[in-house]
Amino acid sequence: MREKVALVCTECGSRNYNASKKKGDGVRFETKKYCPKCGKHTIHKEGK
């Protein structure tokens, strides 16, 4: 079973992307993506 999570920009706090991950996985998802609000590539972390 997979769950949907929102990816939040660490610099501006906007929710730009959605991702899915394994349910019950204890690790927070983190990746480097383009933020259209900031206009550059930033680290996006899994939001609550």
NORHU-V968919 format. One line per field, one symbol per residue. ss: DSSP state (@ for helix, = for strand, . for the rest). psi: psi as a letter, one per 20 degrees, with the letter a starting at -180 (. if undefined). burial: + if it has 9 or more other ideal C-beta (glycine too) atoms within 8 Angstrom, else -. A space follows every 50 residues. Layout:
# NORHU-V968919
ss: ???
psi: ???
burial: ???
This chain:
# NORHU-V968919
ss: .========.....========.......======....=======..
psi: pqqpqppppigijqohqqrqrppjpipppprorpohghkrprppqpr.
burial: ----+++++------+--+-+-------+---+-+--+---+-+++--
